[in-house]
């Protein structure tokens, strides 16, 4: 499984989500999109555009997930330092690894990271 994980602000646009994904390496090979359960509706337009399912994760699953990107604000809110990296890793399953650090959309409203599952 190859998962593109997303973190984004309220009111994010489809264009910003697409831009973040492109900057993270693009949709080629991606099998699922993932984000926090409370934000899943905001990711649905991208899921429809790409024909990919959106996985909605409970924030408790992100606690203590180590990520290469560090944000003290995000860590205080979610217990991990990068939502996009953590949701990608958790959704891709045990032993997953990131293809690279998260990427930020040009307008700063969305981040994306891609993780590959071990299996």
C-alpha positions in Angstrom: 0.0 0.0 0.0 1.3 3.5 -0.9 -0.5 6.2 1.1 -0.4 10.0 0.6 -1.0 11.6 4.0 -2.4 15.1 4.4 -2.6 17.8 6.9 -4.4 21.0 6.0 -6.2 24.1 7.2 -9.9 24.6 7.1 -11.1 25.9 3.8 -8.2 24.3 1.9 -8.8 24.2 -1.9 -8.5 21.2 -4.2 -5.7 23.1 -6.0 -3.7 23.4 -2.8 -4.1 19.7 -2.0 -3.0 18.8 -5.6 0.0 21.1 -5.3 1.1 19.6 -1.9 0.8 16.1 -3.4 2.8 17.1 -6.5 5.5 18.6 -4.4 5.6 15.4 -2.2 6.3 13.3 -5.3 3.0 13.0 -7.1 0.1 10.6 -7.2 1.8 7.9 -9.4 1.5 4.6 -7.5 -0.5 6.0 -4.6 -3.3 3.7 -3.6 -4.9 5.6 -0.7 -5.2 9.1 0.7 -5.3 9.6 4.5 -5.9 12.4 7.0 -7.4 13.0 10.4 -11.0 11.8 10.8 -12.2 15.3 11.5 -10.7 16.6 8.2 -11.7 13.7 5.9 -14.5 15.6 4.2 -11.9 18.2 3.1 -9.8 15.5 1.4 -12.8 13.9 -0.4 -12.6 16.2 -3.5 -9.0 15.0 -4.1 -10.0 11.4 -3.6 -12.8 11.8 -6.2 -10.4 13.6 -8.6 -7.9 10.8 -8.3 -10.3 7.9 -7.9 -8.7 7.0 -4.6 -10.2 6.1 -1.2 -9.8 8.4 1.7 -8.8 6.9 5.0 -10.0 8.8 8.1 -7.7 8.2 11.1 -8.4 8.7 14.8 -5.9 11.3 16.2 -5.0 8.9 19.0 -3.3 6.7 16.4 -0.8 9.4 15.8 0.5 9.7 19.3 4.2 9.1 19.5 4.7 8.5 15.8 8.2 9.8 15.0 8.4 12.0 12.0 11.3 13.7 10.3 9.6 17.1 10.3 9.2 18.8 13.6 6.5 21.3 14.6 6.1 22.1 18.2 2.5 23.5 17.6 1.4 20.3 15.8 3.0 18.1 18.5 1.2 19.9 21.2 -2.1 19.4 19.4 -1.7 15.9 18.1 1.2 14.2 19.9 3.2 13.9 16.7 5.3 16.5 14.9 3.7 16.2 11.5 0.2 15.2 10.7 0.8 14.4 7.1 3.8 12.2 7.8 2.2 10.5 10.7 -1.1 9.7 8.9 0.8 8.4 5.9 2.9 6.1 8.1 0.0 4.8 10.2 -2.2 4.2 7.2 0.5 2.4 5.2 0.8 -0.1 8.1 3.5 -1.6 10.3 7.0 -1.2 8.9 6.0 1.6 6.5 8.6 4.2 5.5 8.3 7.7 4.1 9.5 8.4 0.6 10.7 11.8 1.9 9.7 14.6 4.3 6.4 16.4 4.0 5.9 19.0 1.3 4.0 22.2 1.7 1.6 23.7 -0.9 2.6 27.0 -2.4 -0.1 28.8 -0.5 0.9 27.1 2.8 -2.6 25.6 3.5 -1.8 21.9 2.9 1.0 19.5 3.5 1.5 16.0 2.0 3.8 13.1 2.6 3.9 9.7 0.9 4.6 6.4 2.8 5.1 2.9 1.4 3.9 -0.1 3.4 6.3 -2.9 4.1 4.0 -5.6 2.6 
